[in-house]
Amino acid sequence: MNQSRRRQVAVIAAALSIVAGTAACSSDGGSSSKAGSVGKDFKVTVVSGPLTDPFFSAIKSGAEAAGKDLGISVSYTAPKDLSNPVADLSRLQTAALAGKPDAIVISEFLPEQDPGI
């Protein structure tokens, strides 16, 4: 893995660390059952690019490794290809929200094609 990809995987791992840390500091004063105990019941959904591209395969691997290291559940979802990115990514983001994860990580790898949900 080249230096640029290592850095990007590290950024995803850092983002997951921040999400886990934020969940542990619940704003409800500790009355939440998840406050202070982030674990497998803490769900993070990653919406990113197609796994046919090795770059996104590295992102998925990094996110899953970070989830394992942090003891949280990470699921990765992506379109099969980029033939219709706006519609596909919008649908995936809406589905991710409907799944009610504790956090969603959305890659912005096509900034000129904002799905705008």
C-alpha positions as CSV (number, residue, x, y, z in Angstrom):
1,M,0.0,0.0,0.0
2,N,1.5,3.3,-1.0
3,Q,2.0,6.3,1.4
4,S,-1.1,8.2,0.1
5,R,-3.4,5.2,0.7
6,R,-2.0,4.5,4.1
7,R,-2.7,8.1,5.1
8,Q,-6.3,7.8,3.8
9,V,-6.9,4.6,5.7
10,A,-5.4,6.2,8.8
11,V,-7.8,9.1,8.4
12,I,-10.8,6.7,8.3
13,A,-9.5,4.9,11.4
14,A,-9.1,8.3,13.1
15,A,-12.7,9.3,12.1
16,L,-14.0,6.0,13.6
17,S,-12.0,6.7,16.8
18,I,-13.6,10.1,17.1
19,V,-17.0,8.6,16.6
20,A,-16.4,6.0,19.2
21,G,-15.1,8.6,21.6
22,T,-18.1,10.9,21.0
23,A,-20.5,8.1,21.7
24,A,-18.8,7.4,25.0
25,C,-19.4,11.0,26.0
26,S,-23.2,11.0,25.7
27,S,-24.9,14.3,26.1
28,D,-27.7,12.9,28.2
29,G,-25.6,12.9,31.3
30,G,-25.0,9.2,31.3
31,S,-28.6,7.9,31.3
32,S,-28.1,6.3,27.9
33,S,-27.3,2.6,28.0
34,K,-24.5,3.3,25.5
35,A,-22.9,6.1,27.5
36,G,-19.3,5.1,28.4
37,S,-19.6,1.6,26.9
38,V,-19.0,1.6,23.2
39,G,-19.1,-1.9,21.9
40,K,-20.4,-4.2,19.2
41,D,-23.9,-2.6,19.8
42,F,-22.4,0.7,18.5
43,K,-23.0,0.7,14.8
44,V,-21.1,2.7,12.2
45,T,-22.1,2.6,8.5
46,V,-19.6,3.7,5.9
47,V,-21.0,4.8,2.5
48,S,-18.2,5.0,0.0
49,G,-17.0,4.0,-3.5
50,P,-17.2,0.7,-5.4
51,L,-15.0,-2.2,-4.3
52,T,-14.0,-2.8,-7.9
53,D,-11.5,0.1,-7.3
54,P,-8.5,-1.0,-5.2
55,F,-8.6,2.4,-3.4
56,F,-12.0,1.7,-2.0
57,S,-11.0,-1.8,-1.1
58,A,-8.3,-0.3,1.1
59,I,-10.8,2.1,2.7
60,K,-13.1,-0.8,3.5
61,S,-10.3,-2.9,5.0
62,G,-9.1,0.1,7.0
63,A,-12.6,0.9,8.3
64,E,-13.2,-2.8,9.3
65,A,-9.8,-3.0,11.0
66,A,-10.5,0.2,12.9
67,G,-13.9,-1.2,14.0
68,K,-12.3,-4.4,15.2
69,D,-9.6,-2.4,17.1
70,L,-12.2,-0.2,18.7
71,G,-14.7,-3.0,19.4
72,I,-17.5,-1.5,17.3
73,S,-19.6,-2.8,14.5
74,V,-18.7,-1.4,11.1
75,S,-20.6,-2.0,7.9
76,Y,-19.5,-0.8,4.4
77,T,-21.9,-0.1,1.6
78,A,-21.2,1.1,-1.9
79,P,-22.6,1.2,-5.4
80,K,-21.5,-1.6,-7.7
81,D,-20.1,0.9,-10.1
82,L,-20.1,4.7,-10.9
83,S,-22.4,4.6,-13.9
84,N,-25.1,6.5,-11.9
85,P,-23.4,8.0,-8.9
86,V,-25.9,10.6,-7.8
87,A,-28.9,8.3,-7.7
88,D,-26.9,5.3,-6.3
89,L,-25.1,7.2,-3.6
90,S,-28.3,9.1,-2.6
91,R,-30.2,5.7,-2.3
92,L,-27.3,4.2,-0.2
93,Q,-27.2,7.2,2.1
94,T,-30.9,7.1,2.6
95,A,-30.8,3.4,3.3
96,A,-27.9,4.0,5.8
97,L,-30.0,6.6,7.7
98,A,-33.0,4.2,7.7
99,G,-30.8,1.6,9.4
100,K,-30.4,4.0,12.3
101,P,-26.7,3.5,13.0
102,D,-25.0,5.4,15.7
103,A,-22.8,7.1,13.1
104,I,-22.5,7.3,9.4
105,V,-19.2,8.0,7.5
106,I,-19.8,9.3,4.0
107,S,-16.9,9.5,1.5
108,E,-17.0,12.6,-0.7
109,F,-15.0,11.2,-3.6
110,L,-17.1,12.9,-6.3
111,P,-17.6,16.4,-4.8
112,E,-18.9,17.8,-8.1
113,Q,-21.7,15.1,-8.0
114,D,-23.2,15.9,-4.6
115,P,-26.1,13.6,-4.0
116,G,-27.7,16.2,-1.7
117,I,-29.8,14.2,0.6
